[in-house]
Amino acid sequence: MKNVGAKNNKEQMTMFGTYEFPSFEEIIETYSKEFTNYVTPKGDTVFGFWMQTLADLEFLDLELEGLTEEYKIDPVNRKATLKGDIEFIRLRVAHLEKVGGKTTLYTDIVDTFGDTNAYAFHNLYPYKGKFYPRIVRTLINTFELKNNALVLDPFNGSGTATHEASLMGIRSVGMDVTPMGVVLSELKNALLFIDERKLDFHLQDLIDIVQEVENKKWKHHNPVIYKLMLAIYFDTIDAFARTSRYNRKGKTGLFIEKFNYIKNCYKKIMEMKEKYSLKFEPAKIIEKDILELKNMEEFEGKFDAVITSPPYYFSIDYVGKDKIAYDYLGVEMKKVESKYLGMKNNGQLSREYKNFPIRVALYYQDLKKSIENIFWALKPQGKLAIIVGDSTVYSKKIPTTMTTKKFCEEAGFKFKKLIFNPLLGARNRAIRGESIIICEKP
């Protein structure tokens, strides 16, 4: 019997144009190149790889309206044509990967940190309900805010808005009622301006610090370092409480790993600062209740923009993670929770909310007053972006988005735009997506 297979093999060329079968590595390399050629937009001003939803396209449209003199978006080929200060646009835009043939600052940051959200010190301490820093950057661009502008976030949480504003050289004020949120916001702000030598700790130093914190003997003359080590320790303990996968590293090993992560973040963001000649702007962080904002007379008509996201106290347990910190510091949890929206209203419940669960109704009453206070704090023509999401309570859909829009209009704002941003992978969450409500004070 003739060996037909052998003959055919000699006559048949492989897909690489040779008679030899390719290795696994060659196959992967070839298909990777082909895939890259297929998915990478062609042109000198193109979309970022993180453009995944229709909302991202709307955000790009908003950004370019604020940043350019003239623009055109080609969504099919994922590119744009721009007219304006190209270098300024390249350093500010959050949704384009290249502008004028050069990599944007945002793309460089994302590539350096390997994440579209966890760059600089945004990932200092995991915090529930955070909104995306890219959205903050987008809104700052949309509102055409320059370096002399002043931004307020009255629900500052762990400081996403103020930290992103600082990175962009924009002045900001962040307010929050939670002590841990204020500490984290202050840390993110202070770490941008700390001397690198202050972060120089040897291995044994870190081992000793863990022991001192555990024994409640930790002290340090520098308040930033003092708070930083506590925050890393609290995050470490929380990680062990949630999963056993860190058991091999041990608490001290994980603490050291987390500290080195922060130190590495510092190094990377300082390299970005030097490379692009960035000027970081310090934020002012205040532990204050927005319902008492009008007691601060100096804030009346002071702000150019408010970028904020009210907390969803009836859907998300914000304090759960912070319990470790509050127990350690001797802070009474009930006292913190009593300051939340809807938690301290002792007055008559408005009839318009009678069909809602009581905690939602009380929340809405406080939210309405909060929006009225925001209106008071904005300059004429001041901009508002408020990020909210509908949720489900007791199997009942809670229409927070449209209710918030109504509150804005009743407070005197002129409604401009609403963008729904789906939270990818949020199938089982109480909140499936968020809406960005954009308004302007007349």
N, C-alpha and C positions, 0 to 999 in steps of 0.2 A: 504493500500500500504506500502510495506517495505521500510525502509530508506536505499537504496543501497549505497548512497554516504557516509553515516556515517560508514558503514561496510568497504567500500574500504579504507577510510581514516585511519582506524585502522590498516589495513593490509599493507598499502603503506608507505614505509620509505621515508623521505625527503632526499634531496641531502646531508644533513649534518649527515645522519645516525640516526636521531631521529624522533619522531612522532610529533614534534613541528615545526611549520613554522618559518624560520629564520627571524630576523629583517632586516631592510634595511641596518643597519650598519654592520651586520654580512655578508651579501651578498657582500657588497663593500669590506670589509676586505679580504674575501676569494678570490674573483676574483683579487684583487690587488696583493696578494701573488702569485697567479697562474701566473699573467701577468709578475710580476717581475722575477719569475723563468724562464719564457719563453724568455724574452728579454735580461736578464743580461748575458753577456758572462761568460763562465766558464774558470777559469785559474788564474794564479797569475800575468800575464801581458796582460791586455785586453784594448780594444778600449774605448775611452770616449763616453758618450751618445750623444755628439754633432757631431759625425761622421755621416753625412747625405748624402754626395754626393761622386761621384767618385773622385772629386778633393780632398776631405779630405783624401782619401786613397793614392792619389799621394803625398799629403803633408806629410803624415806619412812616406811614403817611402823615401822622401827627408830628413826628420828629422833623421830617423834612419841611413841613409847613412852617415850623418854628426856626429852623436852622438855615434855610436857603432863600435865595431871591426867586428862584424858579426851579421846578423839578418835574420829572416824569418817571413813574415806576412801571417797569415791565415785569409783571408777576410771572408770566410764562417762562421767560428766560432768566428770571431772578436777578435782574440788574436794574440800575437806575441811572438817569442822566441828571446832573446837577448844575446849577449856576449860583455862584456866591463865593464866599471865602472858603475855598476847598480845604486849606490847612486847618482852619477852625472847625469845620465840619468833621474832618478826620479825627480830631482830638475829642469830639463831643458825642458823635452819633453812637447809638447802642445797637442798631439793627443791621448795619452794613459791615461786611468783613473787609472790604477794600474800598477806598475812595481815591480817585485819581491815580489808580495803579499802586497805591501804597496801603499797607495794612493799617487798619484803624487802631487807635489806642485801646478801645474796648476789646478788640480781637486779640491784641497782644497780651492784655491782662488775662483774658480767658485762657489763652494758650499757656501762659506762664503758670497759672494756678490750676489749670486743668478742670475748670468748672465755671459755668455761667453765673453762679450765685455765690459760691463760697470763695470769694477773693478778698484781698486785704484782710480785715478782721471781722468780716461778716459771719464767719463760722466760728467765732471765738467760743461761743457757748450755744448749743442748740436751744431754740426757743420756739414754743408752739405758736402757730398762727402768724409767723413772719410773712411779710410780702416780699416780692422779688426785688432786689436792688436794681436790676435792669429796668424795671417799671419806674422806679424813682428817677433814674437817669433819663429815661424817655420823657417823663413829665416835666422835668427841669428844662429839657430842650424844647418841649412843646410850648412851654410858657415863656420862652425866650429870656430866661433868667441869666443875667450877667453877674460878674463878680461882686457888684455892689448891691445885689438883691438880698432879701432876707426871707427865709422860709421857716414856717412853723409846722411842727408835727405835734398836736396836742394829745395824741395817743401813741407816744413814741416807742412803747414796748422796750425791746432790747436795742433800739437805736439804728434800725436799718436806714430810715430816711436821713437822719442827721449824719450818719457815717458816709453815706453815698454823696451827700451834699459836700461834706468835708473833702472827699476825694476829688470832687469837681471844682473845688475852690469857691464854693458858695457858702455864705454865712447862714447859720440856721439855729433855731431854738427847739429843743425837744422837751416835752412835758410828759410825765407819767405819774400814776399814783402808786406803782409797785416799787418798793425799795430795791429789789433785785434787778428790775428793768433799768432803773436809774444807774445802779452800779455798773451794769454791762454797757450801757450807753456811754458813761463816763470813761470806761476802760477803752472802748473802741476809739473814742476821740483822743484820749491821752496817748495811746500807743503810737499814733501817727507822729507824735512830737517828742517821744522819749529818746534819750541818748542811747545808742546801741550798747554801750558799755554797761548800762543798767540791767541788761538782759544776759550778762555774762555770768553764768553759774556753772560750777563744776558738778560732776556727777554726785559727789559726796554732799555738796551743798543741797542738791535737790532731795536726796535721801533724807537728810536732816530736816528739811522743810516739811516733808510729809509727816515725819514723827512729831514735829512741833505743832503742826495744824491739828493732827489727831488728838494731841494732848491739850489742845486749846492754849498753847503757849507761843503761838506764832506772832511775831512782831516784826515790823520793819519801818525804818525811818521814812522810806519813800511810800506814800499812800498808793501810788499806782502799782508798785510791786506787791505791796501788801494785799490789795484787792485782787490782783491778777492770780496770785498763788491760791487764794481762797476760791476764786471762780473755777480754776482748773481742778482743785481738789473736789469741789461740789460736783462738777461734771464727771469726774472719775468715779465717785461714789454712786452717782445716779446710773452710770453705765453698768456697774456691777449689780445694782439692784434690778436692772432690766434684763440682763442676759448673763449666761455663764461662759460665753465664748472668750472672755478676757481673763479667765481664771489662771491660765498658764503664765500670763505676763505678771499677774499680781497687781495690787493697787499701786505700789510704788513704781513698777515698770510702766503701767499705763499713764500715771501722772507724768513721768519723765517724757514719755512719748508725746503726750498732749502739750507739754511745755515746749518741746523741740519743734512741734508743729507751729506754735505761735511764733517762736523765734524765726522759723523759716519763712513764715508769712511776712514778718517784719522785713527780712532781708529782701524778699521779692518785691514788696511794694516800694521799698526805698530805691531799688534798682529802676523801677518804673518811673519814680519821681525824678531821678537824675537823668534818665534816658530822654524823657519828654519835657524836662524843665517844668514840672508841675509845681503848683503852689497849693498846698493843703490849707484849708481854712478851719480853725477850731470851732466847735459847736458849743452852745450854752445849754447845759442840761439842768432841768429843774424838776424836783419832786413836787408836783402841783396837780390839783384836780381841775379839769377843764370846766366843771360846773361853777368853779369859783374864779374863772379867768377874769371876769370884770372887776375883781378886787385889785388887779394889777393894772392900774390906770395908765401906766407907761406903754402898755401893749395896745391901746385903742388906736385903730387905723395904722398900725405899725408895719404889717407884713405884706410883702408882694405876692406871696402864694402860700397856700396850705396844702400839704401833701400828707395824707393820713389814711389810716385804716382802723376804724373802731373795733375793739375786741368783741368776739362772739361769746360772751360769757355764758349764754344758755346752750352753746354747742361744744365749746372747747374748755377743757380744764387747764387753764393757764398756770395755776398755782401748784399743780401736782409735782412738777419737776423741781420747783423752787422750795418745796417743803423741807428738803435736806438742808438747804441754805438757811431758811428761816428758823428751823429747829436749832441749828448750830449757833446762829446769831442771837437766839432768844427773842425773835420777832413773833408776835402773836398773829397766827394765820387769819383768824376771824376779823381782826382789826384791819388787815390788808384787804380782805374780801369785802368788807363793809364799804369800801371806797369805790367799788366797781359800779359801772352804770347800772341803774335799776336796783341796786342793793340797799340804798339808804333813803329811798323816797317814802316819806311818812305822810304825804299829803293825799288828797282825794284823787282816786284813779279816774282818768278821763273816760267818758262813756264811749268814745270812738274806738277804744281798745278792748271793750268788754268781751269780744269774741275770741280774744287771744289768751293763751295761758298767762297767769298773773306775772310770772317773771319776765315774759316777753313784753307785756304791756308796760311794766315799770321801766324796762330797758328802753322802749320806744319814747317814753316821756322824757327820760334823761338824754336820749340821743337828740331829740328835737331841740332841747335847750342847748346842747353842745353845739349844734349847727348854728343856732342864733348867736352864740358867743364867738364862733369862728367868723361869722359875718361882721361882727363888731370889731374884731381884731385885724381884719383885712383893710388895705388901702382901697380907695375907689379904683375900679378896674382890676382889683386883685383877683387872682385865680384860685380856684378850689378844685382839687382832685381827691375824691373820697372813694376808697376801695371797700366794697362790701360784698357779701355773698348771701344768697338765700339758703336757708337750712331747714331741717325737719325737727320738730319738737313734738313728742307724743304722737308720732305718725301724722302730724299736721304740717303742711308746707307753710313756712313763715316768709312772707313777701318783703324781706328787708330791703331789697334793692329799690323797688318802686316806692316803698314807704320813705326811704331816705331821700330819693329824688323829690318827693312831695314836700318833705321837710325843708329841703334846700330852697325850693321855689317859694314856700310860705315865709321863709326867713328873708326873702328879698333877692335871692340869687337869680341870675338869668341862666337857664339850662343851655348847655352847648352841645354835649355829646355823651353817649353811653357806649362803652365797649365791653362785651362779655368775653372774659378770658377763661377758658376751661382749664381746670387743674388736671393735667394729664396723669393717669393712673389713680384717679380719685374715685373709682367706681364704688367703693364701700364706705366712703366718707360721708359725714353728715352734710358737708358742703362740697358740691360737685364742681363749682367754678366761682369766679368772682367777677364783679362788674366794676368798671372804673367810671364813676360819674364825674363829669367835668362841667364846672359852672364858672360864672364870672360875676363879681360884684359890680353893679352899675356905677 
